[in-house]
């Protein structure tokens, strides 16, 4: 079953997280657990600051609406008065009453530095002051001329297009008219035309400071009032309120990691390093686990020290027991070797007493050779006990062949053996089986005739820890005597010894050779 792509994508993340040190894992877990709370508190503090901004913006909107309304009343009312005067002048250029009425309407403006002028179709000034407003005959609507350094000029044409009028409103007058009542905070206000703007009030401070602004239309097309005021400042308490949760999150995660690292992780690392450096047979040394480790770490430290003392005492007992066992084993082998020598001496004594009977003497010699084979192995095993490599087969087989030659009872029997033995080592069980097998094969060869030339070799096999043992002799070439002896006396013994060696014995009857692989423990 193929894992989903999403699951496969998570596995590298989980593997990377698993490779992190324990301290880093703890820091990551604490950060992930505490960060949502820090973000919630920070968001709540931000919302408080934002609510203050919304309140300030609402106040600004109310003030701007009030200012725009008063300016609209002033400007639109004055322009309506000019439009009525224009209609009267177009009907009667000498209408003095119309001029008086419009002069009364503009009285506050004139007192503040304003002015107005009404012109007939010929361009003659009929009322007010000459302003030279740029209104061409035939233009409809109100023409706006913003002078940032002086003020605002508005001009209109009569209904027939033959007369025109203009009004000038100084900046100070407009600022006073447009000032919202009861508005205490600092603010700026400006009238925006299509091409320029007239500042009624400027706001001190850095242009990079946070500001709220709003635009309200004036009742004259192409003219609007824009007001600005400083936004609610982000004060130190507000900034601290927003940043403190994040700082507390970071400090909490760092303190948690620091405490666990000092109380648990670092002492555990020191304990682990001490255990890795521990050498068998030596006691645990006192471990420096820091000044303020956890009580459980202290108890674990004491448990390691107690364990070290127990292990040292136990190893000492084992060493003493091993020494006693070695001495006992040496004594056992020594006694077995002595008993085999006693048996060999008894067999030799009985063989001499039966010298007048050749068959009995030959039987005693055959038994003597087998006892000598076992004695040779025990003698070498006793000598090699202090070395754990096994028995040296070159020495064992050399002494065994010498014993076979010396034990030939028939004066006519001549035994000649050539040895080609590589320096292999074998276990005691293997050496005993090999010694008995060679003794049986030499007995078989000696039973076929008086002259027994033989060649014994021990060479490396194709596989390691194995060696090839080979005995060849012309006396072992296929014949009636060999077949009879193998069938009646030697065959079953030789087959049993090959089974003990856990290998198959190969016989080449044409050259008179027997070959078998044996297990070895090493070589020089």
C-alpha positions in Angstrom: 0.0 0.0 0.0 1.5 3.3 -1.0 1.5 6.0 1.6 -0.3 9.3 0.8 1.9 12.2 -0.5 1.0 14.3 2.6 2.2 11.5 4.9 5.5 11.1 2.9 6.1 14.8 3.1 5.8 14.7 6.9 8.3 12.0 7.4 11.4 14.1 6.6 10.1 16.7 9.1 9.6 14.1 11.8 13.0 12.6 11.1 14.7 16.1 11.3 12.8 16.8 14.6 14.0 13.4 16.0 17.6 14.2 15.2 17.5 17.5 17.3 19.0 17.5 20.7 16.6 17.2 23.6 17.1 20.8 24.6 16.2 22.0 21.1 13.1 19.7 21.1 12.0 21.1 24.5 12.5 24.7 23.3 10.5 24.0 20.1 7.7 22.4 22.0 7.5 25.2 24.6 7.6 27.8 21.9 4.8 26.1 20.0 2.7 25.8 23.1 3.1 29.3 24.4 3.2 31.2 21.1 -0.6 31.1 20.5 -1.2 32.7 24.0 1.4 35.4 23.3 -0.2 36.2 19.9 -3.7 36.4 21.4 -2.6 38.8 24.1 -0.6 40.9 21.6 -3.7 41.0 19.3 -5.8 42.1 22.2 -3.4 45.0 23.0 -3.3 45.9 19.3 -7.1 46.0 19.2 -7.1 48.4 22.2 -4.8 50.7 20.3 -6.9 50.4 17.2 -10.1 51.3 19.1 -8.4 54.5 20.2 -7.6 55.2 16.5 -11.2 54.6 15.6 -12.4 57.0 18.3 -10.0 59.7 17.1 -11.1 59.2 13.5 -14.7 59.5 14.5 -14.0 62.8 16.2 -12.1 64.0 13.1 -15.0 63.1 10.9 -17.5 65.0 13.0 -15.2 68.1 13.1 -14.6 68.0 9.3 -18.3 67.7 8.6 -19.0 70.7 10.9 -16.2 72.8 9.2 -17.4 71.8 5.7 -21.0 72.7 6.6 -20.1 76.2 7.9 -17.8 76.9 4.9 -20.5 75.7 2.5 -23.0 78.1 4.2 -20.6 81.0 3.9 -19.3 80.5 0.4 -22.6 79.3 -1.2 -24.6 82.1 0.5 -22.1 84.8 -0.7 -22.1 83.4 -4.2 -25.9 83.3 -4.3 -26.0 86.9 -3.2 -23.6 87.8 -6.1 -25.8 85.8 -8.5 -28.9 87.8 -7.4 -26.9 91.1 -7.9 -25.8 90.0 -11.3 -29.3 89.4 -12.4 -30.3 92.9 -11.1 -27.4 94.6 -12.9 -28.2 92.8 -16.1 -31.7 94.1 -15.9 -30.8 97.6 -14.6 -27.1 98.6 -14.6 -28.0 101.5 -12.2 -29.7 99.4 -9.6 -28.2 100.9 -6.4 -30.4 99.0 -4.1 -29.0 95.6 -5.3 -25.5 96.9 -4.7 -26.4 97.9 -1.2 -27.8 94.5 -0.4 -24.8 92.6 -1.6 -22.5 95.0 0.3 -24.4 94.2 3.5 -24.0 90.4 2.8 -20.2 90.8 2.3 -19.7 93.2 5.3 -18.1 90.5 7.5 -15.9 89.4 4.6 -14.8 92.9 3.9 -14.0 93.6 7.6 -11.7 90.5 7.5 -9.9 91.6 4.4 -12.2 90.2 1.7 -13.7 91.9 -1.3 -16.1 91.5 -4.1 -16.8 93.1 -7.5 -19.7 93.2 -10.0 -19.2 94.1 -13.6 -21.6 94.9 -16.4 -21.5 93.7 -20.0 -19.1 96.4 -21.0 -16.7 95.5 -18.2 -17.5 98.5 -16.0 -17.4 98.0 -12.2 -20.9 98.5 -10.9 -20.4 97.4 -7.3 -17.6 96.6 -4.9 -13.9 96.5 -5.7 -12.1 95.8 -8.9 -10.7 92.2 -8.6 -10.0 91.3 -12.2 -11.4 87.7 -11.8 -10.8 85.5 -14.8 -14.3 84.8 -15.9 -15.0 84.9 -19.6 -18.3 85.9 -21.0 -20.5 82.8 -21.6 -18.9 80.6 -18.8 -21.4 78.9 -16.6 -20.9 77.8 -13.0 -18.4 79.0 -10.4 -14.8 79.5 -11.4 -12.3 78.6 -8.6 -8.9 80.4 -8.3 -6.8 79.2 -5.4 -3.9 81.4 -4.3 -1.9 79.5 -1.7 -0.3 82.7 -0.5 -3.4 84.8 -0.3 -6.7 83.2 -0.3 -9.6 81.9 -2.4 -11.3 83.8 -5.3 -14.6 82.6 -6.7 -16.1 84.1 -9.9 -19.5 83.6 -11.7 -21.1 84.9 -14.9 -24.6 86.2 -15.3 -27.5 84.2 -16.7 -27.1 86.0 -20.1 -23.3 85.9 -19.9 -23.0 89.6 -20.4 -22.2 90.5 -16.7 -19.8 88.9 -14.2 -18.9 89.0 -10.6 -16.1 87.8 -8.3 -15.4 87.5 -4.6 -12.2 87.1 -2.7 -12.0 85.3 0.7 -8.7 85.7 2.6 -7.1 82.8 4.3 -7.6 84.1 7.9 -11.3 84.6 7.3 -11.8 81.1 5.9 -9.8 79.6 8.7 -12.0 81.4 11.3 -15.2 80.4 9.6 -14.1 76.8 9.1 -12.9 76.3 12.7 -14.9 73.5 14.4 -16.5 74.5 17.7 -15.1 72.8 20.8 -12.5 70.9 18.9 -9.4 70.9 21.1 -6.8 68.6 19.4 -4.3 69.9 17.0 -5.4 69.6 13.3 -4.7 70.9 9.9 -7.2 72.1 7.3 -6.9 73.0 3.6 -9.2 73.7 0.8 -8.4 71.7 -2.3 -9.1 72.8 -5.8 -8.4 71.1 -9.0 -4.8 72.5 -9.3 -3.8 73.9 -6.0 -4.6 73.8 -2.2 -5.0 76.6 0.3 -3.9 75.8 3.8 -6.3 77.2 6.4 -4.4 75.8 9.3 -1.1 73.9 9.4 -0.2 71.0 11.7 3.1 71.1 13.5 5.2 67.9 13.8 7.2 65.5 11.7 5.6 64.7 8.3 6.5 61.0 9.0 4.3 60.9 12.1 1.1 58.9 12.0 -1.9 61.0 11.0 -5.6 60.5 10.3 -7.1 62.5 7.4 -10.6 62.9 6.0 -12.0 64.8 3.0 -15.5 66.5 3.0 -17.0 68.1 -0.1 -17.9 71.8 -0.1 -21.2 72.8 -1.8 -19.1 74.2 -4.8 -18.1 71.7 -7.5 -14.3 71.2 -7.6 -13.8 72.4 -4.0 -13.3 70.2 -0.9 -12.1 70.5 2.6 -9.4 68.1 3.8 -8.6 67.8 7.5 -5.8 66.0 9.3 -5.0 65.3 12.9 -2.3 63.3 14.7 -3.3 59.6 15.1 -3.4 58.2 18.5 0.3 57.8 19.4 1.7 54.4 20.2 2.8 55.2 23.7 5.4 53.3 25.7 2.8 51.5 27.8 0.9 50.5 24.6 4.1 49.3 22.9 5.1 47.4 26.1 1.6 45.9 26.2 2.0 44.6 22.7 5.6 43.4 22.9 5.5 42.1 26.5 3.6 38.9 25.6 6.1 38.0 22.9 9.0 38.8 25.3 7.3 36.6 28.0 6.9 33.8 25.5 10.6 33.9 24.5 11.7 34.2 28.2 9.4 31.3 29.3 10.7 29.0 26.5 14.3 30.0 27.2 13.9 29.6 31.0 12.2 26.2 30.5 15.0 25.0 28.3 17.7 26.4 30.6 16.2 24.7 33.7 15.8 21.3 32.0 19.2 21.5 30.4 20.9 22.3 33.8 18.8 20.0 36.0 18.4 17.0 33.6 20.1 17.0 30.3 23.6 18.1 31.2 23.9 15.8 34.3 22.6 12.9 32.1 25.3 13.6 29.5 28.0 13.5 32.1 26.6 10.2 33.5 26.5 8.8 29.9 30.1 9.9 29.3 31.2 8.3 32.5 29.5 5.0 31.7 31.1 5.0 28.2 34.5 5.5 29.7 34.0 2.8 32.3 36.6 0.0 32.1 35.7 -3.4 33.5 37.5 -4.2 36.7 37.7 -0.6 37.9 35.2 1.2 40.2 33.0 4.0 39.0 34.6 7.3 39.8 32.6 10.1 41.4 30.8 12.0 38.7 30.5 15.8 38.7 26.8 16.3 37.8 26.7 20.0 38.6 25.6 22.1 41.6 21.8 21.9 41.3 20.9 18.6 39.5 17.5 17.0 40.0 17.2 14.7 43.0 16.4 11.7 40.6 19.8 12.4 38.9 21.6 12.3 42.2 19.9 9.0 43.1 20.9 7.6 39.6 24.5 8.8 40.2 24.6 7.0 43.6 23.0 3.9 41.9 25.8 3.9 39.3 28.4 4.1 42.0 26.9 1.3 44.0 26.6 -0.8 40.8 30.3 -0.1 40.0 31.3 -1.4 43.5 29.1 -4.5 43.0 30.5 -5.2 39.6 34.1 -4.8 40.9 33.4 -7.2 43.8 31.7 -9.7 41.5 34.5 -9.6 39.0 37.0 -10.2 41.8 35.0 -13.2 42.9 34.9 -14.5 39.3 38.7 -14.0 38.9 39.3 -16.0 42.1 37.0 -18.7 41.0 38.7 -18.8 37.6 42.0 -19.3 39.2 40.7 -22.1 41.4 39.0 -23.7 38.3 42.2 -23.5 36.3 44.2 -25.1 39.1 41.6 -27.9 39.4 41.6 -28.5 35.6 45.4 -28.7 35.5 45.3 -31.2 38.3 42.7 -33.3 36.5 44.7 -33.3 33.3 47.8 -34.1 35.2 46.2 -37.1 36.8 44.7 -38.3 33.5 48.1 -38.1 31.9 49.6 -40.0 34.8 46.9 -42.7 34.6 47.4 -43.1 30.8 51.2 -43.5 31.5 50.3 -46.2 34.1 48.0 -47.9 31.6 50.7 -47.8 28.9 53.3 -49.3 31.3 50.9 -52.1 32.3 50.2 -52.9 28.6 54.0 -52.9 27.9 54.6 -55.2 30.9 52.0 -57.7 29.7 53.3 -57.5 26.1 56.8 -58.5 27.3 55.4 -61.4 29.3 53.7 -62.7 26.1 56.7 -62.5 23.8 56.4 -66.1 22.8 53.0 -65.5 21.3 53.2 -63.1 18.3 49.5 -62.6 17.9 49.1 -61.5 21.6 52.1 -59.3 21.3 50.7 -57.6 18.2 47.3 -57.1 19.9 49.1 -55.5 22.9 51.0 -53.2 20.6 47.9 -52.1 18.8 46.3 -51.2 22.1 49.5 -49.5 23.2 49.5 -47.3 20.1 45.9 -46.1 20.8 46.7 -45.3 24.4 49.8 -43.5 23.3 47.6 -41.4 20.8 45.3 -40.4 23.6 48.3 -39.7 26.0 50.0 -37.5 23.4 46.9 -35.3 23.0 46.5 -34.9 26.8 50.1 -34.1 27.2 50.0 -31.3 24.7 46.6 -30.1 26.0 48.1 -29.8 29.5 51.0 -27.8 28.0 48.8 -25.5 26.0 46.3 -24.7 28.9 47.6 -21.2 29.6 47.2 -20.3 25.9 43.7 -20.2 24.5 44.6 -21.0 20.9 44.1 -24.8 21.0 46.6 -27.6 20.4 49.5 -27.3 18.0 48.8 -30.1 15.4 52.3 -30.0 14.1 53.7 -31.0 17.5 50.9 -33.5 18.3 51.2 -35.3 14.9 55.0 -35.3 15.0 55.0 -37.0 18.5 52.3 -39.4 17.4 54.2 -40.6 14.4 57.3 -41.0 16.4 55.4 -43.1 18.9 53.9 -45.3 16.1 57.4 -45.9 14.7 58.7 -46.8 18.1 55.8 -49.2 18.8 56.3 -51.4 15.8 56.7 -54.9 17.4 57.8 -56.9 14.4 61.5 -56.6 13.7 60.9 -56.9 10.0 58.3 -54.1 10.0 59.8 -50.8 8.7 57.7 -47.7 9.1 58.7 -44.6 7.2 56.5 -41.5 7.5 57.1 -38.2 5.7 55.3 -35.3 7.4 54.2 -32.0 5.7 52.3 -30.3 8.5 51.4 -26.6 8.4 51.3 -24.9 11.8 47.6 -25.2 12.5 45.8 -25.2 15.9 42.8 -27.3 16.8 40.5 -28.0 19.8 41.1 -31.0 22.1 38.1 -32.9 20.6 39.4 -32.5 17.1 43.0 -33.4 18.1 41.8 -36.6 19.8 39.7 -37.7 16.7 42.6 -36.8 14.3 45.1 -38.8 16.4 42.9 -41.9 16.6 42.1 -41.7 12.8 45.8 -41.5 11.9 46.5 -44.4 14.3 43.8 -46.5 12.7 45.0 -45.8 9.2 48.6 -46.5 10.1 47.5 -49.8 11.8 45.6 -50.6 8.5 48.8 -50.0 6.5 51.0 -52.0 8.8 48.6 -54.9 8.7 49.1 -55.4 4.9 52.9 -55.9 4.9 56.3 -55.4 6.6 57.2 -52.2 4.7 55.0 -49.2 5.3 56.1 -46.0 3.6 53.5 -43.2 4.3 53.1 -39.5 3.7 51.0 -37.3 6.0 50.1 -33.7 5.1 48.0 -31.0 6.6 47.3 -28.0 4.3 44.9 -25.1 4.0 41.4 -25.8 2.7 39.3 -23.6 0.3 37.3 -22.1 3.2 38.8 -20.3 6.2 39.0 -22.1 9.6 39.3 -25.4 7.8 42.3 -27.6 6.9 42.8 -30.8 4.7 44.4 -33.8 6.4 45.7 -36.4 4.0 47.5 -39.8 4.5 48.8 -41.7 1.5 50.7 -45.0 1.3 51.3 -47.7 -1.3 50.2 -50.2 1.4 46.7 -48.7 1.2 46.3 -49.3 -2.5 43.1 -51.2 -3.4 43.5 -55.0 -2.9 41.9 -58.1 -1.3 43.7 -57.5 2.0 42.7 -53.9 2.3 39.0 -54.7 1.4 38.9 -57.5 3.9 40.5 -55.5 6.8 38.1 -52.5 6.1 35.1 -54.8 6.0 35.9 -56.8 9.2 37.9 -54.6 11.5 38.9 -51.0 10.6 36.1 -49.7 8.4 33.5 -49.0 11.1 36.0 -47.4 13.4 37.4 -45.1 10.6 33.8 -44.1 9.6 32.9 -43.3 13.2 36.0 -41.1 13.7 35.1 -39.2 10.5 31.6 -38.6 11.8 33.2 -37.3 15.1 35.1 -34.8 12.9 31.8 -33.8 11.2 33.3 -34.3 7.7 33.3 -36.9 5.0 36.4 -39.1 4.6 37.5 -39.5 0.9 39.4 -42.7 -0.2 41.3 -42.9 -3.4 42.0 -46.7 -3.8 44.2 -46.2 -6.9 46.9 -44.3 -5.0 46.1 -45.5 -1.5 45.1 -42.1 0.0 42.6 -41.0 2.6 41.6 -37.4 2.9 39.3 -35.4 5.2 38.7 -31.7 6.1 39.0 -30.8 9.8 38.1 -27.7 11.8 41.0 -25.6 13.0 41.1 -22.6 15.5 44.0 -20.7 13.9 47.6 -20.9 12.7 50.9 -19.4 13.3 
